[in-house]
Amino acid sequence: MMRKTSLVLLGAAAGAALTLLAVQPRVLVLGGSAFAAAADTYRQLNLFGDVFERVRADYVEKPDDGKLVESAINGMLTGLDPHSSYMDAKSFRDMQVQTRGEFGGLGIEVTMEDGLVKVVAPIDDTPAARAGILANDLITHLNDEPVQGLTLAQAVEKMRGAPNTQLKLKIMRKPQTKPIEVTLTREIIRVRTARWRVEGDDVAYVRLTQFNEQTTEGLKKAVTELSGKLGDKLKGYVIDLRNNPGGLLDQAISVSDAFLEKGEIVSTRGRNAEETQRFNARTGDLTKGKPVIVMINGGSASASEIVAGALQDHKRATVVGSRSFGKASVQTIIPLGPGNGALRLTTARYYTPAGTSIQAKGINPDIEVLQDVPDDMKARADSKGEASLRGHLKAEGDEKTGSQSYIPPDAKDDKALKMALDLLRGIKVNSAFPPNPKAAALKQ
């Protein structure tokens, strides 16, 4: 029987999903020392069984057997490294929704304020937008049940559901004093991971917020729309990966491929030599060779680092900002059967095209630009990075930790963006821009 697994790249916060592999069960041939090791392992399992039975029999309150086993499994996995863990059935379903980038829902981005659900923004062309839901609306009731007392996650779960099912909202909208009631029919909502705009009248700006199954298509749509709008005025592209925590390995590869004509994008290396994989670019540069600047910071992790590292090593883009998070490991999602959830297990390290591991180091930008951080934000302006996480995989060489992750809320105060725009427009000159592809130092 073949077991389906999924390759995931998880960053500082979260993100994940499905690049499917088929893994054959391993056949083990044990020698004398291996038999001794196996016997020792069974003795330790007997110890676990003894502890389990003692807890069941003597703990001050009757424990839940299922929770005991789940906690033991999770403890085993989290003891390996910060990114391995056990997901119960619900967590596994939630992860699949996140990585697919689509779900049945209403189409609103929300947050919590004073115990009520506050609308950040309705998503274009969704039930919420068509019903006239506005930013800053406060949702007080869902199907006549108050949201007060619910967590944000619980409220979001209630708003999601099967397409073509209905949900009644009660909304408070200032300055009105009477609540507004509206009934919406859920639809398939696709999460926008790519957002774009024209800077001035000559630069295309694309921000990627995570790497799920929608990301590459979003990038292609952005490039098509922006290049069509700017035409001959287009001076180049700014790809903003700041505070992007990562996601799918296959999406990191396809996003990198969009800017490359040939060559290796990334390689992954497992415990055994035969598990090494190399992923190469295919002919066709989506941007037709236009200059590219990639922006990163301390919150750019994993899949974001694959893209930045590939374009930097190939001298296809200039990287601007602050050093990235430094997560260079791959997690495999291993389903455990119906109702049993899944394992998230670290199974490989990844390496940039130059053969470099950025694990617990991060990617150093070609041009470092640090933001001016307000005094009240200075304590939260830096990301500690992979090297600060307890139990992280060790670096090959010196480790680095701590890097700025602050992004000014107003674009006019964004020094990294200003640097990128000035370089593309020729206002500023730097030896790192434009990069020289002939100087690319790639592993042969």
Order of alpha helices (4+ residues) and beta strands (2+ residues): beta-beta-alpha-alpha-beta-alpha-beta-beta-beta-alpha-beta-beta-alpha-beta-beta-beta-beta-beta-alpha-beta-beta-alpha-beta-beta-beta-alpha-beta-beta-beta-beta-beta-beta-alpha
